[in-house]
Amino acid sequence: MVCPYSFDVPGGVQNHVLDLSRTLRGLGVDVSVLAPATVGVELPDWVSAAGRALPVRYNGAVARVSFGPVAMAKTRRWMRDGRFDVVHVHDPATPSVSLIALSLVSGVAVATVHTSIGRSRALTATEPLLRPAMEKLSARIAVSREARRVVAQYQGGDAVVIPNGIDVASFGQIPRASGGEKPTVLFLGRFEEPRKGFGVLLDALPAVLDRIGDVRVLVAGAGDVRAGTALVPASLRDHVEVLGRVDDAVRARLLAEADVYVAPNTGGESFGIVLIEAMAAGAPVVASDIPAFADVLDDGRLGAMFANGDPESLAKVLGEALLDPARDARAALARTAVRRYDWSVVAPEVVRVYETVLGGSA
């Protein structure tokens, strides 16, 4: 399995690769992972480092990728020594080790696409260059209908939709602890990235305070705490606390304690892993109506949705959610529905793809 993004910095695809690999190993599949990583980064013994990564701005975020002679040599050696039945690459169009591995593969190759992107001249222009590598794929997996659209639009062909997974029990085992002196709203994400929507939340907050009276907003995610605090207008700093990066245990506890989890992301999301984490923890969800989030929330049945990028719409929907006596009932419905995303369900679907492309020989 090949991850194009560096394990030096946590990320959704990196977590997906590690968790999927760990679950597959538990099912008896012999898995080896290759990814960019700096020497000294703590990794499982079945993960091989492909060398340093360079930060590249793409799709509203920073991707840390590895591409060049060193990455090429390490990928070639890893594939030669592994003699793999299946090479499973993630985001193969990304200029990193996934694309290198796909260009070198001579056997069965499977790809998982995590990308969501609108109209892209760059992808359109590079499609002819990528086509020879993409034609080596025996199967494509998309983590959502939105990612499947990207496959059809820019890579040619179709993909089976198999969503991201989580360990549902690790979030569900923490008792709900909402109902403090003032309602708590939680934001998780890289608050310095505009597409995560922190600015939309800040613009909506004055109207929420006018309606509710007092609200505590907790902000957790990668980024400098002082820089994040500086983004908050002085008039709102008594209501907003920027925590910075937190570990998985604290993340789960924050979700369990939140009266509402808010996801104001403005785009570039292929799935909504943090939404299903919130749902598993029993936190009522308010999210923008981007396609990936609408899929996860079943068009509003499992969480409240507001017009993307609209602070007035967010203020209205968030205020209603905080005052809604039935919000916990909808969260309970979501907590049941989220079992669909447990790794015990998702990983066997991936194994079935492997068995199909191998003709059942596995």
N, C-alpha and C positions, 0 to 999 in steps of 0.2 A: 504494500500500500504506500502511495506517495502523496505527501502533503506539500503544496507549493509554498506555503507561508511558514515563516520562521517560528520555531518554538521558543525563541528568546522572549517573545511578547505573547501573552495569552490572546486567544481569539476564538471565534465560533467554529471556524473550520478546523483549527488545531484541536480544539476540545472534541469535536465530532470524530476526527480521525483516531485520537487516543481512546475515546470511550468505545467506539465501534470495534477497534482492534482488540481492546481488552475483553469485550463481550464475545467476539468471535473466538478468541483464544479459549475462553471458558466453554465454548461449544465444541472445542476440539480442532479448530482450524489453526494451522501453523502460520502465524502472521509475523512479517517483518515490515517495519516502517522506515521510510527514508524521508527526511525533511531538512531544510536549512536549520542550522543551529550552531551557536558558538561553542567551542570547546570549553567544558566546565559547566555548562547548563545541565541541571539534573534531569535525566531522562530514564525511562525504563530500559532494561538491557536489550529489549527487542527493537529499539529505535536507533537508527544510524544517522549521524549528523552529516549533512552534505556541505558543510562549510558556512562561512559568514553570509549574511543577507544584506541587501541594500534596500533602503526605504524608497518606495516609488509611490507617488500620488496617483490614485486611480479610483474612479467612481465615487468621489467624495470622501475617500478614506486614504490611509497610508498602508500599502501592502509591502511587507518585507520579504523580498524574493531573492533567489540565488540562481544566477545564470552566467556561465562562462566556462573557461577551460577546467578550473578546479571542480566545479559542480558537474561538468560533463564526465570527467575522469572518475569521480566518486560514484556517480550514478551508474556508469558502465561497469565498474568493478562490483558494485552491490548487486546489479542484475545478473552478472556472470556468475558470481558466487552463490546467489540465491537459487537459481534454476527454478523459478516460480511456475506454478501451474497457471496462475492468474496474476496479472499486474493491474492493480486497481488504482487509478490516478484520480486526484481531486482537482477540480477546476483546470482542465488540461489546456485551456486557451491562455492561461496565465504564463507569462514568460519566466518560468522557473523550472524546478526539477521535475514537475509533473509532465511538462511538455518535452523535456529532454528524455525522460523515461519512455514516453509514448513514441518518440521518434526512433528510439533504439529497440523497442520491443519487436520480437519476431513470433511471439505466440499469442495467447489469448489476453485481450486487454479490455477492461471495463472502466468507465469514467463516471464520477459523480459530479454534477454541476450544482454549485451553490450560488451562482451569480444572478443578480437581478440588475438589469440596466435598461434604460430607455433607448432611444435612437442613438447609435454610436457610429460615427464616421470611421473611427479607428478600427472597430471590429469588422465593419463592412470592408474596409480596405485590406485588412490582413486575412480575411476569410480564404482567399485563394492560396495564400502561403501556408495556412494551417490545414488545408484540406487533406494533403497527403497523410499527415499524422492522424487526423480525425477518422480517415477511412480505415485505419487499423483497428478501430474500436469494434468489439463484438457486441457490446451493449452499453447503453447510456442510462444512468439514473439521474433524476432531477429531484431535489429536495422539496419542490412545491410546483404548483401549476405555473407560477411566475417564472421559476427557473426552467421549466419545460418550454415555455415560450421563447426564452433566450436560446435554447438548443435549436428549436425549429427555425428561428429567425437568423441566427448567425453561424450555426454549425452544420445545418442541414441534417435531416433525419428526425427521429422522435426519441422519447425517453420514457421509461417507466417512472412513476412518481413514488418514491419511498422517502418519507419525511425524516428530518433530524430526530434523534432520540434523546431521552434523558433517563436518569434513574429516578422514577417517580417516587419511590419509597423514601429516598433521601430528603425530599422536600415535604412529603406528606407526614413524616413522623414527628414534625415539630408542631406542638399545639398552637392554635391560633391565639394571638394575644392582643387583638385590637380592642378599641374602646377606652382609650386613655382620656386624659383631661381635654385634649384637643385632637381632632382627627389628624392622622399621619398619611401623607402622600409620599410614595417612593418613586424615584427616578433612577434607573440603572443604565449606564452607558457612558461612552466617551464624551463627556459633556463639552469638550472643546471642539468636537466635530459638528459643524452646523446641521448635517443631515440627521443627527440623533434628536434634534428638536428641542434641546434645552432652552433655546431662545424663545421658542413658541410657548413653552410652559411659563417662562418668566413673564412674557407679555400677557398671558392669561391670568396670572396669579392675582393682580389687584382686584379684578372683578370677582374672583372666587372668594377673596377675603371680604369684600363688600357683602357678599351673600351669606357666607358661612360664619364670619366673625373672626375666627382665628384658626389657622391651619399650620401644621409643621410639615415642611418639605425636606426630605432627606435625599441627598444626591450622592450616589456611589458609582465609581467607575474609574477607568484609567485616565490619568491626567493630573496636572499639578493642582494641589488644593488651593494654593494662593491665587493661581490664575483663574480657577473655577469660581472662587469667592469674588474675585474682581469683576466677573461677568454679572454678578447679582447687583441690581440697583440698591443704593444705600437704604431706600425706603422699605426694601423687602428683606434685608439681612437678618432681622429678628425672626423671620419665618423660614429661612432657608439655611440648611447646614450641609456644607460640602464635605463628604467623608473621604473622598479619593478612592483608591483601589482597596477592595476588601477581598478576603479569601472566600472559598466556597461555603464554609460553615457560617460565616457572618452574612453572606449573601442570602442563604436560606433563612436565617433568623430574621433578617430585615423584611423579607417577603412575608413571613408568617406574622410579623407585627404590623404590617401596613394595613390601613383601612382601605386604601385604594392604591393599586400600582398603575402608573401612567406611562404610556409609551407614545410620545409625540413625534416619533421618527417621520421624516418627510420623504424618504425614498431610499433606493439602493438596498432594500432588504429583500432577500429571496425567500425568507421563512419568517421566523419570529420565535427563536428559541427561548428568549426571555419571557415571552408570553406564556409558553407552556410551563416554564418554571414557576411563574406566578400562579397559574391555574393549579398546578400540583400542590402549591403551598396554601391554596385556599384564598388567595388574595383576589378581590374583585378587580377587574381590569378595565381601564379606559385607554383606548388606543386610536391612533389615526386610521383613516379608512383606506390606507394603501392596500393594494391587492394581496400581498403576502399576509398581512394581518387579518384582512377580511376572511381569508381562507381558514386561518387558525381559529378565529372567533366565530366561524359559521355565520358570517354576515351579521354579526351582532347578537346572535342567540346566546353566546357564551361570554360576552363582554360588551361594554358600551363603546360606541365608536363615534368619532367626530370628524368633521371635514378637515382633510389634511392641510396643514400649514395655516389654519384659521384660529387665531387666539380666542376670538369671540365664541366660536363653536366649541372649542376646548373648555373655556370657562363655563359655558352652559352645561355641557355634558358632565364635566367633573363635579360641578356644584350639585347637579341632580344625583350623581352617584353617591356623593358624600351624605346627602340627605335621604337617600332612598332606603326605607326600612327593609326592602326585599333584596338588597344587593347581595347579601350573604347567601340567599337562596339560589341566585344565578351563579354565584361562585361555587356553590356545592354541586350544581349541575356540571359546571366546567371541570370540577375536580374529578368527577366520574368520567367525563369524556376524554380527559387527558391521558387516561391509561392506554389509549391507542398509540401514544408516543413512547411508551416504555421500551427500553432496549430489548427486553424479552420478546417484544412483538416485532420491533424494527429489524434487529439483526438477522433473524431467520429469513426475512424477506430478501435481504442482501445475499444470504447463502443460496436462496433459490435462484437468484440471478446467476451466481457462479455455476450452480449445477446445470442451469439451462445452457450457458455458453460452452460448458465442458461436455455437453451431451449426456449428462448423468453419470459420467465416469468418476466423479468425486465420491 
